[in-house]
Amino acid sequence: MGTDRLDEVLDAAYDCLTRYGVRRTTMDDIAATMGVSRSAVYQYVRGKDDAFRRLAARLHTRALERARRAADDPDAPCAERVRGVLAAKHDLVVELSGPSPHTAELLDTKARLFGGICASFTADLRRLLIRLFGEAGTAPGVEPAEAADICIALVIGLESVEDGRALFGPAADALLTGLLGAPAAVG
């Protein structure tokens, strides 16, 4: 029951985030969205900062789980596994960039509330990519860590352009072809 109610609090915090943003949301807003008293919300979070921090952690954790599943798929070729890791990061950004201008606040690496969560997420993705490139090998002159950094830079670049979603597939395929030293056979 406690986890279900915490999920309700985080869902309500997300709803408030889409409408008001982090700064303008109050605990009263979260409580009203849930249809409970403010004191009921305090049973699950210490305050609005805690609610938004937990919300950001939940979203990044889900994306990291998708990335790990992709990386650990024994039946997929390496290029497809790398692409799955990159897609997990890109999809998180697309998800949080769409519904409201405020939801992207959860991705701000410089934000006091979310910076550590974002940095940790990116570091975990980097480790997954280094492992994958270490297993598959890379083109001559490119170390696995460099290949991982290049991949992350690609996704960050695509996050900043309007048609990044449409460009993701061709960009990832072209990059992986170069980094792996062979055509990237991905679907």
N, C-alpha and C positions, 0 to 999 in steps of 0.2 A: 504493500500500500504506500509506503513512504516514497519509493522510487517512482511510482505512478504519479503521486502528487508533485514530486520534484519535477517530473517531466511536464506536468501541467503548468507549473510555475515558469519553467523555461519556455514553453510554448507561448504562454501569455507575455513573457518578456519579449519574445521575438515579434509577436503581434504589435506590441507597443513600440518596439524599435522601428518597425516599418512605418508607423504613423508619426512618431515624435522624434526619433533618434535617441541616442544614449543620454545626452544632457537633459533633454526636456522630459524624459520619462520619469515618473515618480513611483514609489511603492504603491501609492493609492491607485495609479493607473493599472499597474500589474494586478492588484487585488480586484479592481473593478472588472477587468477583462476576464478574470477567473470566476467572478461572482462570489467572492469571499471577502472576509475582512482583511485589513492590512496585517493584523496580528497573526492571522492564519498563514499568510505568506512568509512571515518571519520564522515560522516553524521549520521552513525548508531552506531559506537563504538568510544571510546576515544583513543584506540590504540590496539595493539595486545594482551596485557595483559587483557584488558577489553573484547576483543573478546573471548579469551580462557576461561576467568572466566564465561562469559555468556554461552558459549558452555557447560562447565562442569555443570553449574546450570540447563540448559535445559535438559541434559541427566539424571541428578540425579532427577529432578522434574518429568520427565516421568516415571522413575522407581518407585518413591514414589507414583505416581498416580496408577500404577499397583498394588503396595502393598496395598494401601488403598482400591481399588476395591476388592481385594482378601479378605482383613480383614472384609469388610462390606457386603460380600455376605450372605444374610440371608438364602439362601437355602443350603449352604455348611456346612458340619460338621466342628467342630473346628479344627481338625487336618488338614483338607484340606485348611482351611483359613490360618493357621499358615504356612503351606507349601507354599502357594501362596505368603505370605510376604517374606519368605526366598528366594523363586525363583526369586522374583523381584530384590533382591540384587545380587544373584548369576548370573542371566541373564545379569545384567549391567556389571559385571566383565567379563563374557564370551564375551559379545559384544565388550568391549573395549580391550580385550586381543588378539583378533583374527587378525584384519586387518593389524596391524603394531605394532612393538615394542614400538612405540611412543605413541599410543593411551592410553596405561595404565597410562601415566603421569597424566591423568585426574582423576585418582583414588588415587593419592598419598596424604595421610592424613597429611604428613609433608610438603607438598609443600606450599609455600607462597601463590600462586594463588588459590589453590583448597582445602587446608586443612580445612578451615571453612565449605565449601560446603559439603565435605565428612563427616566431624564430625556431622554436622547438619542432614544429611541424615541418618546416623547410629542412631543418637539419636531419630529421628522420627520413624524409624523402631522399635527401642527398645520400645518406648511408645506404638506402635500398638501391639507388642507382649505381653507386660505386660497386656494390656487391654484384649487381647484374652485369655491369661492364667488365668487372674482374673475371666473371665466369665466361662471358662470351668473347672477350678480347675486344680490342679497339683498333682503329686504323693506326698505321705506323706514326709515331710521334705524338700520339694522344694518350695520356694516362687515364685510367678509369675515373679518378677524381676530377680531372679536367672535363671529361665527357659528361660527368654528372653536373658539373657547374654550367656547362654550355646548355644542357637540356633545361635546367632550371631557369637560366636566363631567357631561353626561348619562350617558355611558358609565361614568365613575367612580362616579356615584351608583348606577347599576344593578349595579355590581360589589359594592356593599355590602349589597344586599338578597337574601334567599333565593331569590325567584322572578325574579331579574333576567333570566334567559334567556328566560322566557315574556313578560316585559314589553318586551324589547328591540325587537321588531318594531313594536308599536303606539306605543311611545314615540318611536322613530326616525321613524316616519311622521308623527306629530303634530308633532314638532319641525321636521322638514324642511318640512312644509306651512307652518308659521309663518315659518321663516327664508327660504324661497325665495319667499314671497309668493304661492304657488299650491299647489294640491293636489300632494302628492308621489306620483307614479305609480310605485310600486315594487312588485316581486313579493314 
